[in-house]
Amino acid sequence: MRKTSFFKVACVAAFWCCALAWAGGAAVPPSEGSPEDVSIVSANDPVQDLGSSDVVSATGYLPAQDVSYTEINSSAWEGKSLTAADLLSTLPGIQSYKQGGLGSFQSVSIRGIAARNILICVDGVPLNDASGGAVNLASIDLNQMEKVEVFKGNVPAKFGVTGLGGAVNFVTKNAVKKGGRVLLAYGNHNTWEGAFQVSSPVTDSIMFASSFATRHSDNDYEYTNRNGTQYNDDDDYTATRQNAEYTDVSGNAQFRMLHGNGSFSTLSVTATRFEGGNPGKEEQQTVVADFVGESALIRYGLESPGFFDDALFLYGGLSYRFDKNVSSSYYPLDHLGYSINEYLEYGAAVYKFVPEVSAEWALWNRLKGAARVAAEWERAEARGVSKDWALDRLNLVGSGDLYYQFFKYAGLGGEGSVHFLKDHLDEGTFVLPTGGRTLDEAEDRDLTLSGRAYTRLGNSEIPVTGEVSLGRFYQQPALMELYGTFPGALSNPKLKREKATKFEASGLFKVPGGHTSLRAAYFESHIEDGICWVIVVEHLHAENIARSRVRGAEFELNSTPAKFLDVVLRATFQKTEDRSKSDTYNGNKLPGEPDRSYFAEATLHLPLHLDLMWASEWRSIMYSDRANRMDQPAVANHRAMLSYNPFEKTRLAFSVDNITDEKYRNFYTPFPMPGREYKFTIIQGF
């Protein structure tokens, strides 16, 4: 408790002291050859190329240009033992959840909005599937990614202006520049990873890029087993995690062709396979239970040249995605104690096909906008021993945004979307997996309209900019929440769409010279008809019962106070409140949402091409259930990395995560967390 309190006080003091000192200090020119980690640019600027930025920053976080969009580049995570969820949670307003070591279930919430309502994409194609649950970020290997785009306040038109809690887009390695690299890493618990990327011209007009990545961990770490008595420490003992190994393999290939009229076409194929053991609860570890996932994404896009002096860009694309996830378990005894030796295997396969057309324009240096029209066909089918079922959904989406700069330092904008859904039950009838109900036809879905209006103050010529926005958003229930679930769960065809009203006011101050920026935001969300799974006669049942309100503020400071030092400070303060009608939950905090969280990172550029990075983060107490009976203590985590760059394209890194070796509990209490972890990484470019 003493360590946690000291860290909390130190983080708050350091944040405000550095904010005052560095915001007013003189800017220092950047050092040459430093890595680029995060850039913050305007999400509304027309961008035709998804390639990496040519700008290199000494601070590691490029000077902010916009208050609503963050772009994270690959050097932000390479060698630092960060998963996708870990990386995202370093940003203010984002909380992450993990069930254990490498490959364990991971998700994030944004500004108090649950993970199931966050739009997660790879190359613009949503990963959110028919099950309606949160996307498992553990299946995303960052070694395959060029950059990560984070939209906390809104979802732009190119993604359909959907997702109550914002969007995250992972952009894979692309065929833009000639070159390549090899990455090799090894850590404790026999954790290793490898990656290879290459990009090369095939002809004068065709570029080819390919990448391959793989990861593995035995996850055989020690943990404190509570022996089935969570609130009694007297019978706890140290055990070793069993049947928790994890392996994934992923590959990506891309062709990019320049056509005679100046347009570009891109064909990319990405495939991933992961598998691992499922050890179960800490006091009842299983032996053979496991899970397997497979996915593939094929995408073709055609980008036009700029029309009317680059005032207009057009894009057309086709994408196809396939996902299959199957879990298996083995129960030697049933609850009566008789041996049944039943082997259970259950899962689902999801197919998704999306043709789309979009446009981006910028006129008279005052008017900017974008529009997108897409048809999304989605099909979900049963896998394993659950009853056969198949579901189809057709979603017609139209979205757009428009911004007009009325005055030199002020402008107004708006964005919106319209969604038309039509669900279809296989062969006109559908039997729920529990066998308890037969449906003759799908329930009719209402037309869904979402949108927000915003105003912006300032421009790139002055050091202070700001934005105020107000929006109303809707999200329809997923297919399997409505019609198909697994044994032990009851779906609900009568589910209503979820609703959210969101307000945001944010500001950005850049010290002249561009090497220090301070960003702050106030956010407020009101959620209605939120979907929760509740227990009904020993079965889970989906219902629209959740209402909540979230209010909070974020602060972020990026600075290079000296040529040899880069600093990042971030803080989140929020109040989450369950406003359901039930007396059991009304007034409680939302699960998994702390009142405060802090993040601090400093990088020293030392002589002899050495860099030393130290990062610390702390979050306050939170609860893992709606009744606020299962509390998760405040957690402090520290990590460090020493890197050496002996040559221009060679990098060696040694990192230590969870330096204090805490076996803390997370959102999913039955799953223990690993303690201190080590990792050694070699990166060689060519």
Summary of the structure (lengths in Angstrom):
residues: 686
radius of gyration: 24.8
end to end distance: 48.6
largest distance: 77.8
contacts: 2354
relative contact order: 0.14
helix: 7%
strand: 55%
